[in-house]
Amino acid sequence: MSLIRLNMEEAVVLESFGDRAVGINEDMRISIEDLLQEVGS
């Protein structure tokens, strides 16, 4: 099982997930959306 967590204030995930988890905050979400728009256009 893996976990991707989007949190607008802080990108924190439980340590028990170890390398299987990634936290994404608002800034990273915006950057990913910008990249996807560039690739899609």
Phi, psi and omega in degrees: 000137177240164182220131168240125184238128176256120179228124185294337186255316178211141184266080183244134174231159181295137179299334182296341176281341178056227182285355183273002184234149174220138176254138181236126177262181185303316181300317180292323178300315179297317179298318179296317178298319178298317179297317180296324177294320179296318181291322183283343183265000000 
